[in-house]
Amino acid sequence: MSNPFAPAVKYKSRLRLAIDGPAGSGKTYTALVAATVFARAGKGKIALVDTEFESASLYSDLFKFDTVPLTTFHPKNYIEMIHAAELNDYDVLVIDSLSHAWVGAGGVLDIVDKATMKNYGNSFVGWKDATPIQRQLVDAILQSKLHIICTMRTKTEWTLEENEKGKKVPKKIGLAPVQRPDLDYEFTVFAEMDYEHNFVVSKTRCPVITDAVMNRPDEAFFTQVLTWLNSGADRIQTVVPTPAVTAPAPAAIPATVSTPVQTPAPVPTPAPVTKTPAPAPATKAPATPPAKASIPAMSVEQILGSHAIQSAMLTLTGAKSFATSGNPPKRYGDMTQDELCQAFSAMAERVKNPQGGTNTAVLSSKMDGIYMILAEMNGANTQAPVSTLVPTQPAEEVQESLI
């Protein structure tokens, strides 16, 4: 057996920072200080998901950022906002706060409670439904191309502590963060803040701030973390090529779009019957007009493989298959182009008439672009399953055109 292992390499990485603390400890302010440092190293764009009734906007005179409020806190709403920030080329996303995805209306605990009631008090079924959804949210955070900073509320209680005069006085202290207990394992840096605004690093992979305790951390503190994350090899951006399909019939290969050239039809061997002047072939289809310059010609398979399309399909349908024209559900890769258009039409109706609390505001802007791409495809066999179609241009060009 060949050796499957290779030398370890430290690559440049994206920030995964979590800050937990009680109300008034300075979580949001500190998150914006860190976000400013990391955004400055890129395009300078910061997005913030606000679950605290726009309280972060009170700092808009000190920091430059864009914000979106969340009023229902199903983890899929958070995932949509992560993808929206990626598609709109932000450098940093601040989630303020992640606790609502756990205890808020529509959050994980709410999902567990509703599933438990439906199953006559069986909470095991409730967690069976909720745990994969929580995992999807964590994966979206970890796999994002953005720097992500999350704040979390802390469970608090009162204790009696001795002051400098030797008297016992009540003091409010923070306990565990309001989120799944093992969530701190997922972050590069996990820190706690107290009422004195001390930033206490309880877990980190960054050696320069191990066990650090700093009051009101400033930009210089987070610059150390940025320098460490950038001190590594560039990760090679590999574009996964569309797998080659061994199509048994050449009809499954889309025609290449090019300037139409009038070529005479091949003359068959002269028949021994009366010669007749060769008319124009009656079955010749009109030449397909060339695609607009702004939208490259591509196969259906390439479109299905694009991030924007996958995001729209999975978010709007919640599945990898779709029922078309009353037929049983089909995988998208087995659909014909016509069936795919029907599927997107149905999804468009969901954008116009959302049901079940689905947040489609972000995705509605994608649909026009998706329709344009489908409408501008040239030479695709509209009756062939889309998984049999061969790309008409390099995958990286398609990716650039959709980003």
Secondary structure, 3 states (H helix, E strand, C coil): CCCCCCCCCCECCCCEEEEEECCCCCHHHHHHHHHHHHHHCCCCCEEEEECCCCHHHHHCCCCCCEEEECCCCCHHHHHHHHHHHHHCCCCEEEEECCCHHHHCCCCHHHHHHHHHHHCCCCHHHHHHHHHHHHHHHHHHHHHCCCEEEEEEEEEEEEEEEECCCCCEEEEEEEEEECCCCCHHHHCCEEEEECCCCEEEEEEECCHHHCCCEEECCCHHHHHHHHHHHHCCECCCCCCCCCCCCCCCCHHHCCCCCCCCCCCCCCCCCCCCCCCCCCCCCCCCCCCCCCCCCCCCCCCHHHHHHCHHHHHHHHHHHCCCEECCCCCCCEEHHHCCHHHHHHHHHHHHHHHHCCCCCCCCHHHHHHHHHHHHHHHHCCCCCCCCCHHHCCCCCCHHHHHHHHC
